[in-house]
Amino acid sequence: MTSFLDFNKDPANDIDNKPQQYHNFGGKGVRVQVYWAADIWRDASLWNNSWALLKGADEILRKYTLALDMLPLQTEPAALAPTKDKATREFDKSVGKQVARQKKAKGEVAKKQTEAAAKAIEEQGRAARGLLDFSGSVYVPMQGEAPIDGLTVLRKSLGTIPDETRLVVVFAHIDGGPNGYTVLRQEWLPWVIVDPQPIQDNPKTLLLHEMGHACRLSHQQDSAGSATARNIMYSLDFKGLTHLWGWQVDTIYDSYWCNGRKPSNWWDRISNAKLPPDHPFLWDEPP
Ligand SMILES: [Zn+2]
């Protein structure tokens, strides 16, 4: 844990003009495991938007001496394309070999086994690259919690999460209003869904805003209008939100996804309701 939390909320304060309110974390990575729903990774424009969001989150984290540490791929779109093609070709080749072998094999059992093996190879390959079979959208209302059924279908399509200390980020279409949603339910550690649809005023902060919630940051500057709001944890998403206060950066650093312990009580809305509306955090954690 960091040594101090000065909950200053002066919109004018930023790392440029008040460096004494910020720690230097030396580029420490915030770990994410990224997945793309089929409707996103099959669409070049949405795919590129998702990368703009990842890049935007990384840029802002770097401004505050952190960085985005992402799996499965850390390559930007242009450089990624040949890698993706090559990987696809390799998997196709591997599946092709299995199918050829199957043609030689005799009997229904051998055929079924080979088909299953070919399918498994193809699915593992995609899953390892974060490319989901999930197609369609998740319903999230403008206010309140998303129904569990849709969340469960999407989440199941991820399979087993390789490392729980990586924040799960899923790019998928969201129905109902918001472009981003942080799932805070007892069934899972906090995870994030972001819709990389092209209508975005501020692609730099949408993902980072949701990551902030997953690190237990609550909304800020709620009484500010769009002319004076500067903080990335402002409830709406638009150009001009570029600031994180020092204590917010500390909170991201202290999260399970960077340098902290496993969160507790993140789903407990009844006791969280005791927190005042302008409280810095979404849930209380024992010190
Ligand atoms: Zn929010």
Residues whose N, C-alpha, C, O or C-beta is under 5 A from the ligand:
A	BS01	ZN	S235
